Amino acid sequence: MIPSILPTYSRAPLKFVKGEGSWLIEADGRRYLDMGSGIAVTLLGHANPTLVDALTSQANSLWHVSNLYEIPGQVELADRLVDATFADTVFFTNSGTEACELAVKMARKYHYEKDQPERVDIIAFEGCFHGRSSAAIAASGAEKMVKGFGPLLPGFTQVPFGDIDAVSAASTESSAAIIVEPVQGEGGIVSLPDESLKALRQICDDTGMLLILDEVQCGMGRTGRLFAHERVGIAPDIMMIAKGIGGGFPLGAVLATEGAASGMTVGTHGSTYGGSPLAMAVGNAVMKTVADKTFLAEVNRKAGLLRQRLEGLVAEHSDVFEGVRGEGLMLGVKCRMPNADVVKAGFEAGIITVPAGDNVVRLLPALTISDEEIAEAMARLDRAAKATKAA
């Protein structure tokens, strides 16, 4: 008999009832150091007082009105994002998946309005993850994402990650955009080389394609910059964000230049819940904190400490781990043993990590993690590594 919850998840046997900063707590009181942050979501920690205050204050006044009416919090957050980024305009969604759908629509509509209706094809990259909607799985093209869900949404081509020659070869007169994660998360914490990101920007400039960046996982301070692409000094035409922007409350957004968004007029897109007063209250509180240069400098300092400690752990357990990869507080440890075994051993040691592609274990702690908690994380990972070897 099918359970009341659709069985699409392979859940760990953990039931958390409370969160405090970087810690998750089960009903029996056992505490787990959370180095996954709900997959890069609770970037200011669990039950962050500032976010709790923002949410409860808004909840006591107004929850929902729909986008039939003006929502002051949307203007405030959109202005913050525009002021801090390349973007001229913002559309609020509830998730990264919804942001992907709009990004694809926006790119295709842009070319349609320029009397180029044939330009609908999107070039994506192997190992990518842009969500689980029809457009997102078509962009991925991976068998595990698309098997059994055909016919797929047409107009997507995949090339090897970072292979600029393959991108050029795949570009045709029907190409509309390139979509890419500056750092692949689900794909195994793989950073796109600086020169490759610059080259993609140049290809788009030369061909008239739009550059879509997916910073759903690597954005919002996760890499030590507000957005990962800033390290290169280029800007996209369209950018998807979500996860951390809501600090745990469902929130996503599409940021775009005026030109890229020029085809999106009244009636071309919408959302019942997107940009709700509740989401905007939390999003504004998150942005006030994360966009601060002092805060980001501290993220970079802690990232350096975490990476240094991880490198030492890998050296000590070279039969379990192969190496460290990633940027900022978006790090991955390549495993020699099955990553699922390492994650499971971590549960027994009281630490939460997240598996990824290429046999990698992800560490995505809250950006507010303390030095003492980093030390404790290494101690618990050390125990997990020893248990993995002994199994």
N, C-alpha and C positions, 0 to 999 in steps of 0.2 A: 504493500500500500504506500502510495506517495505521501510524504510528510506534509504538514500544513505549510511549511516553508519550502518553496521550490528548491530542489536539491542541486543547485548549481555551484555551491561552494564546498571546498574541502576544508572544513574549519578545524582549528586546533582546539583541543579540549580545555579551553580556558574561558571563564565567565567573569569578566571584570565588572565591578559594581561602582568603582570610584576611581578618579584620577586626581593626582596632585603633582603639578609641574611635570617632571620627567618620569613620574611613577604611575603605574597602574596597580590596582588593588583588587584582589578577589574577595568574595564574601567571607572566606575564612581568615582574612587578614593578610594573606601572603602578598608580598610586594614584588613587583617586577619592574626592572629598569627598562623604560620604553625607548629603544633606539630605532623605532620604526615610525613613530608619530602618526599612526593611522595611515601609513604610506605618504609621508611628507605633508601631512595636513595640519596637525596641531603644533604649528611652528612656534607658538609662544607658550607651549606647555598646556597641560590639562588644567581646567578650571582656573585659567589665568584671571586674576581679580579685575584687571582692566576690561577684559572682554566680558566677564560676568556682569560687571556694572553696566556696560554699554547695552548688553542684551536685555537685562532685566528692566532697565530704565525704559527702553523702547517697548518692551512687552507690556509694560504698565500703561502705555499710551495708545499704541496703534500697531497691529500686526500686519494687516493686508488690506490693500485697496484695489490692486491690479494696475496694469499700465494704461488703463483708460484715463488716469489722472496723473498729475505731476507728483513726483516723490522727491522732496527736497534732499534726502540723503543720497539719491542717485547723482544729483548735480554736484554735491560735495565730493563724493568719491570719484566721479568721473573727472572733475577738475584736478583732484590730487594726482590721479594717474596720468592725465595729460601733461600736467606740469612736470612730472618726474620722468617722462618717457618721450619717445619719438612720436607718440600718437596725437591725433587731432580729435578723435572721437572714440566713444566706448559704448558697447552694448553689454548689458548684464545678463548672465545666464545662471543656472543652478549648479552646473558641473562642467568639467572639461570636455566631456562627450558632446554636450550641447554646444560648447564653444567651437568644437571641430566642425559640427554641422554648419554653423553660420560661416566659419572661415571659408569652407568650400563653396557655399552659396555666394558669398561676397566676391570671391575671386572670379567665379564664372559670370556673375552678373556684371562685374566690371568690364569684362571683355564684350559681353553682349551689348552693353550700352555704348561701346566704342565701335559698333557695327562689325564686330568680329565674333559672331555667334559660334563659329567653328572651334574657338579656343576654349575647350572645356577640360582638357586632360591635365591631371595633377601628377607630378613626379614625386614619389615618396622613396623611403629607404628601407632596405632589409633590416629587420630587428626593431622597427619602429612600433610604437604603441600610441595611438591617438584616441582610444576609447573603444566601445563595443557597439556603437550604432552602425547602421548600414554603410555610411560613408567611411567611418573610422576603420572598420574591418576590411573594407575594400582597399583602403590606403595601405594597410598592413600587408595584405595578400598572403600572410602566413597560414599554413594548413590548419593549425590549431585554432586560428581565429575564424576561418571562413568555411571549414568543412561542414557540409550539411545545410548551409544557409543560402545557397544559390537560388536564383541567379544573382550574382553580385552587381552592385551599382557600377556601371562602366565608367571608364575614363581615368583609371589609375594605373601607374607603372611603377614598379619597384626596381631600384638599382642598389648596388653594394654601398654600405654606409661610408660616406666620405669620398667616394670614387668620382672625382670631378669629370674625368674623361667619359665615364658612363653616363653622367648627367647630360653632358654635351651631346652624346650620341643619341640619347633618348629624347632630346628636345626637337620638336617639330613645329610646323605652323599651327598645329592644334593645341600646343601646350599653353596652359593658362597660368600655372603656378608650380612652385616647388614648396613642399612642406617638410619640415625637419625639426627634430629636437636638438638643441645645442649640446645637451647631454642626454643620451638615452637612459631612461630609468629602468623600465621593464626589460629592455634589451641587455642589461648587464652593467650599468654605470659606465657607458662608453662616451667619452667626450669627442665632439667633432673638432678636428684640428683647426687652429686659428686660420691658417691659410685656406683651408677648405671652406670655412664659413665666409671668408672674404671673396673667394672665387664664386660661391653661389650667388652672392650679392651682385657680383660683376656680370655673371651670366644673365641674371634677371634684368639688369640694367641694359644689357646689350640686346636682349631678345624681346623685351616688353612683358616678360612674365612677372608675376608677383611673388615675393618671398614671404612665405608663411612660417613663422616660428612657433613651435609648440613649447611653451615654457610652463606648462601645467605643473610639472614636477620640479623642474630646475629653477623656477622663478621665485620671486618674493624673498630674496635674501639667502636662499638656500646655498648658493655657490659663493657667498661672500660679497656679491654685488646684488643690487636690487633685481636685475635680470641678467642671466648668464651671457647673453650676446654682447653685453657692454664691454666685456674683456677685449673684444676685437675692435670696437669702435665703429661697427656698422649698425644699421638699423633695418628692421624688416618693414614690409608694407602692412602686414597683418600679424597680430600675435594673439595666441590663445593663452589664457591664464586660468587657474582655478586652485584647488587644494589649499595651499597656504594662505591665500588672500582672505579666506573666511575663518582661518584659525580653528576650524572644526565645525563651523556652520556652513551648510551647502551654499557655495557661491563660486561663480566663474565669470569670465568676461572675455570679450573680443575687443582688442585695441587695434586701431587702424589709422592710417593717414587719410586725409580728406579725399585724395585721389582714389585710393583703393576702395573707399566706402561710397564712392559717388553714385553707384547704382542702387544703393539700399535706401529706397524712399518709402514713404508711408504705405504700409500694407505688405511690404516685401518680407518682413520677418516679425516675430512677436514671441512673447512668453507670458503666461499667466502669473507665474511666481517670480520670474527673474527680476532681480533688483528690488525685492520686497523691503519694507521699512526695517524689518528685523535683520535681514542680511546686510543692508547698508550700514546699520548701526555698528555691527561687528566689523565689517570691511573697513570702515573709516578708522576704527580704533586700531586695527592691525596696521594700516598704512601709516598712521601717525607714528607708530613705533618702528616699523621695519625700514621705512624710507630714511630714517635718521642716520647720518654718516657715522656718528659715534657708535650706534648700535651695530652697524655693519662692520666697523673696525673691530669690535669685540667678537663678532662672528668669525672674522678672519683669524683672530688670535686663537680662539678656541679650536678652529679648524686645523691650524698648524699643530696644536698640542695633540689633538685626536689622531691626526695622521702620523705624527712621530711615534705615539704610543702603539698605533696599529702596526707600523713597520716593525717595531720591536717584537710585537706579538707574532707576526708572520715569521720573522727570523727564528723565534724560539720554537715555533710549531711548523717548520717547513714541510713536514710530512702531511700536514692537514691543509695548510694555506700556501698559495703560490705567490700572491702579490696584492698590493693595494692600488686602487684606481679611483678616479673621481676628482671633484673639486669642492672646496668649502666643506660644509656639513652634509654633503651628498657623496658619500664614499661607499665603495664596494670592495669586498675581499674575495678574490678569486680562490676557489677551493680546489684541492686535489681529491678530496672525498666528496660524496654527494652533498650539495648545499642543503638539501632537506634534512640530512642527518645533523648538520651543524646547527641549523635553526631549531630542530627538536631538542638537541642537547642544551641549547640555550634556554629553552623553556624550563628544563630541569634545574639550570643554574640561576634562574630568575632574571633572564634578560630576553627582551623581545627584539628580534631582527626580522628582515624581510627577504625572502628569496627573489632572485631575478634570473634572467637568461644568462647563458654562458657559464653556468655553475657558479654564480656570484651570490654572496650574501650582502644585502644592502644595509648600511647604517645611515639612518635619516633622523637623527635626534632633533628634539626641540632646539631652536636657535638660542634658547635661554638656558641650555644645559650648563651646569657648573663644572669647574675644574675637578672638584671632588667626585662628581658624578661620572666624569670621563674616566677617572682612575678606577672607580667602582665598576664601570662597564668593562674595562680591560681585565679586571680581576675575574669577573663573571665569564667573559669570553675565554679566558685562560682555562677556567674550569670546564667550559663547554668543549674546548679543543681536546683537553685531556680525556674527557668522557667519550668523545668521538673516536679517538684512537683506541680506547679500551674496549669499545663495543665490538 
